[in-house]
Each structure stands twice: as structure tokens, then as C-alpha cells.
């Protein structure tokens, strides 16, 4: 067995990645890794969607509740960037099992925390453990699956972007309404036990390489972690604190942005970086990473709009809005394998699949611009049906464009970058949605009030239909007048929110059309593994992956 080469500028080429014999044990291990990633995703989305219920049960204020979410997301995204180095050091087998166990164990005391400081501390640790799992899944799919089914592994990874987020709302409704609010935290425990058992049985037992700490990129780590924490916190807290009118946001933006630029510069020139920025020289990888960010922002916005409308305008509880999310989530179990099988054919150009999927999302957003305050849950089913087709047909081709140019040894250097951008896209989606909703709602509210004031004299002869409808409800004229004004402002609020959501749909439609045009211009075609000409490998030098060297398979 060849010893691992020390990471230096003159390091020899990476050794061929060791791939264990493919069989049922490998399949079970990969499925266990997939389940662990979904458990982490459920923990994120269930607590985020059920935040109002958690705040009520734990007596948490609104402002404190926003930190409950942003702290978790900040540590979650920061962990994604640096995870590949650690699982290469401690081995995929040990690292995955340990982080899944930590995620489950930390959920036990969370409902009993006495104050916000201790609660946020545990949420930060839980976000850190959850963020360590998605990069491992990408490497497992690239490294352990044979070429004929590698595209199906990509489809499995895509589930974390399409299936998991849409299932968070229905699961939150089930746990809170039928079991108890504490299970919004504890629901990860049984699934984690199953995932750990599957990974312990199926994942190869690679050796530990603690000698890698002698060449650890300490400077990049201590620059990168705080910079990512600052950037994510700005995205989640910026709108609530009115952006740069807040000293906290101003300082976090300046220092976090400066550190992040320094981190990227350091990673570009370091001989043993956490991820290879040189991959951006590859046109397919550049386009696919930019498209991945845009796609996840689009999917996040399209998921938020119907839920926000049903809760804010129609007054739905999560359990009443759950069928809308289930309409997208459950069919993904069928659509993702079908889309992977379609893209796995050498006759099918995944760029056309990407363009068709983006067109479906654009059509769904166009139909959403017809939204009115009279819509109910059933009116969204056609839009959701188009998303059933569009989401997998967008995410799988994007991941193919990013990964089919790479070999198994490249997994650790691309997985951290992809997953960090994936997390950043969710943060950008949340920030964009809050900005557009608040600003467009204020704009439409102002315009509607202005139109009402300008036409008050012209309409005065027609009477007040609201006051006429409730005039007999009370003998007190002042009481009727106050109720009339309150009802009027309720109607105005519903109309302004609806118009703001229509504007968001219009923005999403324009983004989808822009990405369809970008798809026609930028990328080169990639083929499924073993079914076409081999693509040119990126020119970036790579550090050998010690976990890929020959070892005991099981």
C-alpha cells in the first residue's frame, strides 16, 4: 500500500480512489447515509416551520425566535464548508456515525432548556452536527456507487433539495397536532437510530489518518468559519434589523465580507485547501454551481409563497396547509428515479432536461401571478403539479453538470463547495423573500390607501358596504365605526399581501426564463459515466484522499 503523500506544492498525483466491492452492504450503507441527511433536513425544516408553536410552548419572544433559526443555520452552513477535511481524516464511517449520534442526542434536552442562551448554544451545536452530513452523502454517492448507477446516486442526493424541504411542513403538523410539541425536537431520534445501524453495517471501515493534523489549514479554518457565520447571520437578521441602519448588521457585513474575501484568496493559493476554487475555471462547473444557487432560491421562494398566503390570508394552520406541500414531496419518490433514469441515457442531453424543468417552474410562477384573495388550498394544486415535474428535472441535471467532470478522488474538494453554496442559497432565499414581501406589501398598502383617499368623495354617494353590513350588530355608532375601520384594514392587509406574493411569483418567472437562456449559452454537454466521451478533468492539483487508499472494505 502506498503511503499518503504529504500535501505540498510538489505533491505527486493523487492515487486512484479505492472503491469497495459493490453489493448489498454498500447499498444499505449508502441508504443509511441518505436517511441521516434527511433526518438532518427534517430537523431543520420542522423546527423552522413550527417556530410559532415552539415559541408559544417555550415562552420565547419573536425577536429571540429569529435567533433560534439564524444561529442554527449559520453553524449548519459553516460546517458544510469544512466537513470534507474532517471525514477524510477520521474516515467516512466513523465521522458519519458520530455526527448522526450527536444530532440525535442533542435533541433530547432541547425542550427543557431554562433560558434562551442555553437553547441557542445547543441549537448551534446541533446545526454544526447536521451540517456535517450532506457533504459526506455527496462523496459517498460519487465514490462508492459504480458508474452505471452513479446518476441514481445523484438523484438520491437531489432528494435533500426537493423531497426533504417539502415534507417538513406535513411532518411538523403531524408531530405537533397528534403527538406533542416536544417531538418537533425528538422526531430525529428514531430515524437516527435506524440510519446509524444501516451505516454501521454498510459503510466501508476506512482507517483513521490523524497525521493529517500536522498539515491542517489552521489559518483558512479560523478565517473561514467566522466569515461564514457573519454572512449567514446578516442574511437571516438583516431585514428584521433594517439592514445597514443597524450597527450590528453593518459591522457583521463589513468584517464578515472582508474575512470571506480573505478566506477565498487564502484557499486559492494554499497547497492544501478545504475546497478547490480552481474548479471554477471549468465552464460546466461554474454554470452548474451558479444554476444550483438560482434553482434552490427559486424552489425556496415557490415553497414559501403558498404557505405564506394560506397562513396569512386564509388563516390556515400547518396541518391544513400540509396537503399542498405533500403534493410536491411524495411524488418526488417516483419522479427523482425516473428523471435519473432519463438523464442516465446517452441519447438524452441533460441540458434539454434542465431547460424543460426550468420552463415548468416558469409556467408555475406565471400561473401564480393570477393569485387573488379568493384562492384556497385547491387552487395551488396545478402549480404544485408543475413543480413535481420541474424540480427534479432541474436539480439532477445541474448536479450532473457539476460532478460528471470529476472522479471519485475529487469528491471531497467539490462536496464542501456545493453544499456550502446550497446552504447559502437557502439563506439568500429567506432574505430575498422577506425583503420582497415586506417592501412590496408596504408599497401596495400605500397605493391602495392613496387610491381610497383620492376617490373617497366620488364613492361617498354609493355608501359604505362594510358599515351597512354590520350596522345592526351594535346600537353604539362609534363601536360600529371602529369595527368598520378594522374590517377595512383587514381587507387592505389581505390585498397588499396577495399583491406582494404575486410580485414574488413574477420575479421567480423572470429568473426561470433567464436561466433557460443561460442554459442554452454556457454549458457543454456531459454524458453519463461510461456512456460517452470522457470529459476533460479540471486542471487543479489535488491532494490525495487518504480515505480512498486500499483498506479493509468491511
N, C-alpha and C positions, 0 to 999 in steps of 0.2 A: 504494500500500500504506500502510495506516495505521500509524504508529509505535506501539510498545508503550507503554501508559500506565504512568507510574511508580506503584508501589504506595503509596498513601496513603489516608487516611480518605475523601477526597472523590474517589476514582478513578472514572472513568466505567465503565459496564457493560462486561463482557468482550466482546470481539469474537467473532463466530461462529467456531467451530473449523474450521480448514482440514482437509478430508478429501481425500486424493489420489484420483484415479480408480481405482475398484476393478477389479482384473484379476488375472491370474495372478501378476504380480510381487508384488502386495500379499499374495496368499495365501502365496507362498513366503516372504516376509519374516515374516509372522505365524507360520508353521510353524517358521521358524528361531528366532524368539523363544521359541516354546513348547518347542522342543528344548533351548535354552540353559537355560531354567528347570528342565527335567527333569534336565539334566546337573548343575546345582547341587544339586537334591534328591537325586540318586543319590550325589553326593559326600558329602552329609551323612549319609544313612542307611546307606550301605555302610561307612563308617568307624566309625559308631556301633555297628552290628550286629557288625562284625568287630573290635571293640576288643580282645577277648580274644586274637585271633590277632595283632593289631598289637603288643599289649603283650609277647606272647611273643617275637616276632621282633625287636623293638627294645629288649628288656630294660627295659621300663617297669613300675614297680610299680602296685599297684591304686589307691592314692591319687593318684599322678601321672596315671594314666589318666583319672580323673574330671575333672581339669582339662583334659585333652586335648579332652574333649567340651564342657564348660561354656564354655571360652574361645571355641571356635568358635561356639557357639550365641549367646553374648552379643553378639559383634560382628555375627553374622548378623542378629539381631533389631534391633539398633541401626541397622544400615544401612537396613533396610526403612522406618523412620520418616522418614528424611531424603532418601531417594533421589529422590522426585519433584522437589524443587527443583533437584537437580543435572542430571537429564536434561532439564528444561526449559531449563536454562542451556547445556549442552553439546550438546543435541539427542539425541533418542532413538537415532538412527542411530549416532553416534559413541560415546555413552555405553555402549550395549549391547554393541557390538563390543569396546570396550576392556575392560570388566569381564569378559566371557567369556574374552578372551585372558589376562587376569591370573589368573583362576581356573585355567586350564589350565597356564600357565607355573609357577605356584607349586607345582603338584603334582609337578613334576619333581625338585626337590631334597629333598622331604619325607622319602623313605625313608633318606636319607643324613645326616640331622641328628645331630650328635655328642652333644647333650645336650637336656634337657627344655626349657630356656629358649628355645633357638633353634627347637625344634619348635613350642612354643606360640606363638612370635612369628609363624612362618609360618602356623600354623593360624588365628590371629586375622586376619591379612591375607586369607587365603583365605575365611574366614567373612564378612569385610566385602565382598569382591567377589561372593560368592554371594548375599548378602542384597540386593544392588542389582538383581537381575534380576527377581524376582517382581512388584514394583510396576510395572515397565516393561511386563510382559506384560498386566496388567490395563488399563493405559492404552491399549496398542496395540489390544486387543480392543474397548474402548469407542470408540476414536477412528477407527480405520481400517476397521472392518467396517460394511457397510451395515445398516440396520435389519432387513431380512428374515432375516439370518443372525446377528444380534448375540447371540442366545441361544446359538447354537452356539459362539461365541467364549467365552461364559461357561462353557459345558461344557468347552472346552479348558483354561481356567484351572482349573476344578474338578479336572482330572486331577492337578494338583500336590498335591491333598489326598487323593486316593483311589488313583490308579494308582501314583504315584511311591513313596510310603512302603511299599506292599505289595510292590513289586518290589525293594526294597533288599536283603532277605534272600536271595532267589534269586540276585541278581547277586553278592552277597558270596560265596556258596557257590561259584559258578562261577569267579570270579576266583581265590579262594584255593586251591580244590581242584585246579583244572586248569591254571592259568596261573602263579600265584605271588603271594605276599603283597604285593609292591610294586605290583601292579596294582590293589590296593584304593585306592591314590592315583592311579595313572596312567590308570585307566579313563576319566577325564574328557577326556583329550587328544584321541582320535579323534572323539568326539562333539562336542567344542567346535569342532574344525576344520570339521566339516560345518555346525554352527549358524552360525558366523561367515560362511561362504561364502553361506549362504541369506540371512542378514540383510544382508550387503553387497550382494546382488543385489536384494532385495525391499523393504527399508525405505526410506521417503522420506528424502531428504537435507535435513533442516531446517537452517536457519542457526544458528550459534552466537550466544548472547546474553551475552557476558561482562560487559556493562554492568550486569547484574543483581547483580553482586557489590557494587555501590555501595549496594544496599539489602538486603544479606544479613542475615538474622536471627541475628547472632552470639550474642546473649545466649541465645536459645532453643536454639541449637546446643550451646553449652558447658554449658548446664544439662541439656538432654535426653539427650545421649549418655552422660555418666557415670551419670545416674539409671537409664537402661535397663540399662546394664552391671551396675550393682549389683543391681537387681531380678532379672535373669535369673540372675546368679551365686548369689543366695540360693536361688532355686528349684531349681537343679541341685545345689548343695552343702549345702543346709540339712539334709537327712535324714542324710547321712553325718557331718556335724559336730554332730549332735544339736541342731539349731536354736538356740534362744536360750541354751542353755548354752555356746555357743561365742562368744567375744568378736568373732571375725571376722563371724559371721552377724549378731550384734546390731548392730554398727557399720554393716555394709552395709545392713541393713534400715532403721535409723533415718535415716542420711544419704541413702541411695538413695530411700527413701519421701518424705522431705522435699523432696528435689530434684525428684522426679517430680511431686508436688503443685504445687510452684512452676512447673514446666515447663508443666503443664496450665493454670494460671492465666495465665501469660505468653502462651501460644498463644491463649487465649480473647480476650484484649484486644489482641493485636498486629495491626497493619494488614496484615502480610504473613507469616502463619503458615506452618508446614510442613504442617499439615492443619487443616481447619475443624472445630472442636469443635461449632460451631453446627448441624452436620448431625444431631446427637443430638436436636435438637428435633423432627425428623421421626420419627413413630412407627414407620414401616416400617423406617427405617434403624436406629433404636435396637433394635427387636426382632431384626432380621436380624443385627446385629453381636453381640448377646448370644447369639443362637442359633448363630451361626458359632463362637463360642468354645466353647459347650457341645458342639456337634457334633464339633468337632475333638478335644476332650477325650475324648468318648465313643469316637470312632474310634480314637484313640491307645490307650485302655485296652483296647478289644476286640482290637486288634492285638497288644498286649503279652501278654495272658493266655495264649493258646495257645502262643506261642513260649516264654514262661517255663515253662509246665507241661512242654512236651516236652523242654526242655533240663534243667530242674532235677529233674524227677521221672522222666522216661523216659530221660534221658541222650542225647537226640538231638544230633547235630551240625547246623549250619545247613543243610548240603546235604540232610540227611534231613528237616528241617522245611520245606524250600523249597516242596514241593507245597501245603502249607496256605496259604502266602502267595500263591502263583501262582493258586490257586483264586479269590482275590478280585481280584488285579491284572489278569490277562489279560482276563476278561470285561468289565472296565471300558471297554475299547476299543470294545465294542459297546453296553454299557448307557448310557454317557455320551451318545453321539449320539442314542440312542433316547429317553432322558429329556429331552434338549434339544429334540428334535422334539415330544415330548408337551407340554412347557411352552411351546413356540412357538405353540401353537394358542390362539386367543382363546376357544374353548369350554372350555378346561381352566383351572381355578383352581389356581395353583401352591401355594396354601396346603393344598389337599387332597393334592397330591402330597407335600408336606413332611410332613403328618401320617401318610400311608401309609408313607413311608420311615422315619419315626421309629418307627412301630409295628413294622416289620420288624426294626429294631435291638433294640427292646424284647423281641420274641419270641426273637431270637437270644440275648439276655442271659438270658432266662428258661430256655431250654433249657440254657444253660451252667451254671445252678445245679445241674444233675444231674451235674456233673463228679465223677468218682471216680478214685482212683489206678490203676484198671484201664483207663482210656481210652488209646487210641493215636491216631495221626495220623488214621485214617479216621473216628473219632468226631466230628471237628470239621468235616467237610465240610458237613453240614447247616447248622451255624451260619454257616459262610462263605458258603453259598449265599444265606442271608437277608441277609447283608451286601452281597452283589453287588447285590441289589435296593435295599437301604436306603441305602447310602452315596451314590450319585448322586442318588437321589430326595430326599435331604436337602440336599446341598451346592448343587446347581443352583438350587432354589427360594430358598434363603437368599441366594445371590448376586443372584438376580433382584430380590428384595425390597429389597436394598441399592442396586442400580445402576439399576434401571428408572426411578427418580425423578430421575435425573441426566442431564445432557447430556455431550457429548464434552469440553467445557472443564472439567467437574467431575472428570474422571478423576484428575489429579494430586493433588487435595485429598482424595479418598476412598481412592485406592490405597495411600498410605502408611499410613493408619489401619487399613485392612482387613488389610494384610499384617503390620503390627506386631502386631495382635491375633491373627492366625493364628500367628505365631511364639510369642507369649506363651501361646497355648493349648497348643502343643506342650510348652512348658516347664512349664505347670501340669499337663498330663497326666503328664509324667515325675515331677514332685514328688508328685502325688496317688497314683500307682501305687506309688512307693517307700514312702510313708507307710502306705498301706493294707496293702501286702504285709508290711512289717516288723512293724507293730503287731498286725495280725490273726494273723500267724504266731506271734508271741510269745504272744498270748492263747490260741490253740488249743493250742499246745505246752504251756503251763502247765495248761490244763484237762485235757488228755489225761494228763499226768503225775500230776496230782492224782487223777483218776479211777482210774488204775492203782494208785497208792499206797493209796487208800481201799479198793479191792477186792482187794488182794494176798492177804489172809488167806482171803477167801471163794473165791478162784480157786486157792489153793495146792494143793488136793486134785486139781485137774484136770491138774497137771503143767505143764511149760514146753514148748510145742511147738517153739520155736526150739532149745532145748538138746537136745531129743530128736532133732531132725533133724541136728544137727551133732555129736552126742556121739561118734560113731565117727570123726570127722575127725582127732582127736589124742588120744594117751594122756595128755596133760597136762590135768588137770581145770581148773587155773587158766586155761590158754590157752583152753579151751572156754568157760569163764565169761566171759572178756573178749570173745571173739567173739560170744557170745550177747548181751551188753550192747550191743556195737557194732551188731549187726543190729537189735536192738530200737530203738535211737536212729535208725537209718536209716529204719525203718518210721514211727517217730514224726515224723521230719522230712518225709517224703513226705505223710503225712496232714495235718500242720499247714499245709504249703504249699498242698495241694489245697483245704483248707477256707478258707484265706485268699483264694485265687483265686475260690472260689465266692462269698465275700462281695463281692469286687470286681464280679463279674457282677451280684449283687443291687443294688449301688449304681448300676451302669450302667442296669439295668432301671428303677429308680425315677427316674433322671434323664430317661430317654426318655419315660416316662409324664408327667412334669412338663412337658416341652417340648411334648408333644402338646396338653396343656391350655392351655399358653401360646399356642400357635399359634391356638387357637380364640378367644382373647380379644383379643390385642393387634393383629395386623397388619391393614391394609387391603389389598384386592386390588390387584395390579398386572397390567397387560396387556403382552404382547409389543410391541415397537416397531411403531407404525403399525397396530395391530390393536385399539385400544380408546381410550377417552377419555384424553387426555394428563394425567398426574398433576401435581399442584402441585409446583413447584420449591421447594427449600429457600430460606428467606429470607436465608441467609448471603450477604454480599457476597463477590465473588470477585475475585481478582487475575487479570488476563488472562494467558493462556498464550502466551508469545511463540512457542513452537514450533508453535502452532496457526495462526499467521498465514500468509498465502499465501507460498509459496516454491516452489522447483523440486521437482517431485514425485519425480523420479528423476534 
